[in-house]
């Protein structure tokens, strides 16, 4: 199972904390993690094996959206910062739309991500 992890700058530490809290599930279930660049770098530094793609603003969100459309990515955990501006908002909306189109579970906050991880 492939899970994408993405976090806006103000949410990256929260994503790493979430991954640490669910390390057992992520390791036991043969899950591969992909991510946007900077989020992946933070997760790698925390000891996770992650395939880090481009940074979100330079195409990472679009790369993950393509994997969703291709049926390669099975779940997206995207800790969004709704109080900040994001110049790559069209890519973010495209990713969210493609998750809906292809019926891929998408969590945009830790509470929803928690429910999705528990369901694995």
WOMO-V178711 format. One record per residue. N is the residue number from 0. RES is the residue in three letters. PSI is psi in degrees with one decimal (* if undefined). D_CENTER is the distance of its C-alpha to the mean C-alpha in whole Angstrom. Layout:
n->N res->RES psi->PSI d_center->D_CENTER
n->N res->RES psi->PSI d_center->D_CENTER
This chain:
n->0 res->UNK psi->133.7 d_center->13
n->1 res->UNK psi->126.1 d_center->10
n->2 res->UNK psi->129.8 d_center->7
n->3 res->UNK psi->135.7 d_center->4
n->4 res->UNK psi->131.1 d_center->2
n->5 res->UNK psi->140.3 d_center->3
n->6 res->UNK psi->132.1 d_center->7
n->7 res->UNK psi->160.9 d_center->10
n->8 res->UNK psi->-44.1 d_center->13
n->9 res->UNK psi->-3.5 d_center->14
n->10 res->UNK psi->1.9 d_center->11
n->11 res->UNK psi->-43.1 d_center->11
n->12 res->UNK psi->-38.0 d_center->13
n->13 res->UNK psi->-37.0 d_center->12
n->14 res->UNK psi->-45.9 d_center->9
n->15 res->UNK psi->-41.7 d_center->11
n->16 res->UNK psi->-43.2 d_center->14
n->17 res->UNK psi->-45.5 d_center->11
n->18 res->UNK psi->-43.5 d_center->11
n->19 res->UNK psi->-39.8 d_center->15
n->20 res->UNK psi->-23.5 d_center->16
n->21 res->UNK psi->23.0 d_center->14
n->22 res->UNK psi->-42.5 d_center->15
n->23 res->UNK psi->-47.2 d_center->18
n->24 res->UNK psi->-44.7 d_center->16
n->25 res->UNK psi->-32.7 d_center->13
n->26 res->UNK psi->-34.5 d_center->16
n->27 res->UNK psi->-30.0 d_center->19
n->28 res->UNK psi->14.5 d_center->17
n->29 res->UNK psi->51.9 d_center->17
n->30 res->UNK psi->133.0 d_center->13
n->31 res->UNK psi->137.4 d_center->12
n->32 res->UNK psi->135.5 d_center->8
n->33 res->UNK psi->160.4 d_center->7
n->34 res->UNK psi->168.4 d_center->6
n->35 res->UNK psi->162.2 d_center->7
n->36 res->UNK psi->-60.4 d_center->11
n->37 res->UNK psi->-37.7 d_center->11
n->38 res->UNK psi->-42.9 d_center->8
n->39 res->UNK psi->-41.6 d_center->9
n->40 res->UNK psi->-43.4 d_center->13
n->41 res->UNK psi->-41.3 d_center->13
n->42 res->UNK psi->-38.8 d_center->11
n->43 res->UNK psi->-43.8 d_center->14
n->44 res->UNK psi->-25.0 d_center->16
n->45 res->UNK psi->1.0 d_center->16
n->46 res->UNK psi->9.1 d_center->17
n->47 res->UNK psi->148.8 d_center->13
n->48 res->UNK psi->115.9 d_center->14
n->49 res->UNK psi->138.1 d_center->11
n->50 res->UNK psi->98.6 d_center->11
n->51 res->UNK psi->123.2 d_center->11
n->52 res->UNK psi->-157.6 d_center->11
n->53 res->UNK psi->159.1 d_center->13
n->54 res->UNK psi->148.6 d_center->12
n->55 res->UNK psi->-51.3 d_center->11
n->56 res->UNK psi->-18.8 d_center->14
n->57 res->UNK psi->18.7 d_center->16
n->58 res->UNK psi->-4.7 d_center->14
n->59 res->UNK psi->-39.7 d_center->10
n->60 res->UNK psi->-40.1 d_center->9
n->61 res->UNK psi->-37.9 d_center->12
n->62 res->UNK psi->-42.5 d_center->12
n->63 res->UNK psi->-40.2 d_center->8
n->64 res->UNK psi->-39.9 d_center->11
n->65 res->UNK psi->-40.6 d_center->13
n->66 res->UNK psi->-35.0 d_center->12
n->67 res->UNK psi->-48.2 d_center->11
n->68 res->UNK psi->-32.3 d_center->15
n->69 res->UNK psi->-5.6 d_center->16
n->70 res->UNK psi->16.7 d_center->15
n->71 res->UNK psi->-31.5 d_center->14
n->72 res->UNK psi->125.8 d_center->10
n->73 res->UNK psi->-13.8 d_center->11
n->74 res->UNK psi->146.0 d_center->8
n->75 res->UNK psi->125.2 d_center->5
n->76 res->UNK psi->108.0 d_center->4
n->77 res->UNK psi->97.0 d_center->4
n->78 res->UNK psi->97.9 d_center->7
n->79 res->UNK psi->149.7 d_center->10
n->80 res->UNK psi->96.9 d_center->13
n->81 res->UNK psi->-8.9 d_center->16
n->82 res->UNK psi->5.6 d_center->19
n->83 res->UNK psi->157.6 d_center->18
n->84 res->UNK psi->146.3 d_center->19
n->85 res->UNK psi->113.7 d_center->16
n->86 res->UNK psi->-18.8 d_center->18
n->87 res->UNK psi->29.8 d_center->16
n->88 res->UNK psi->-38.0 d_center->15
n->89 res->UNK psi->-37.1 d_center->17
n->90 res->UNK psi->-38.3 d_center->14
n->91 res->UNK psi->-46.4 d_center->11
n->92 res->UNK psi->-36.7 d_center->14
n->93 res->UNK psi->-44.1 d_center->14
n->94 res->UNK psi->-46.6 d_center->11
n->95 res->UNK psi->-40.9 d_center->11
n->96 res->UNK psi->-43.7 d_center->15
n->97 res->UNK psi->-33.3 d_center->14
n->98 res->UNK psi->-41.3 d_center->12
n->99 res->UNK psi->-45.1 d_center->15
n->100 res->UNK psi->-41.2 d_center->17
n->101 res->UNK psi->10.9 d_center->16
n->102 res->UNK psi->44.3 d_center->16
n->103 res->UNK psi->125.5 d_center->12
n->104 res->UNK psi->134.5 d_center->11
n->105 res->UNK psi->122.2 d_center->9
n->106 res->UNK psi->130.5 d_center->8
n->107 res->UNK psi->7.9 d_center->9
n->108 res->UNK psi->162.0 d_center->11
n->109 res->UNK psi->-34.8 d_center->11
n->110 res->UNK psi->-44.2 d_center->14
n->111 res->UNK psi->-39.0 d_center->12
n->112 res->UNK psi->-39.6 d_center->10
n->113 res->UNK psi->-45.6 d_center->13
n->114 res->UNK psi->-41.6 d_center->15
n->115 res->UNK psi->-42.7 d_center->12
n->116 res->UNK psi->-39.0 d_center->12
n->117 res->UNK psi->-26.4 d_center->16
n->118 res->UNK psi->-9.7 d_center->17
n->119 res->UNK psi->* d_center->16
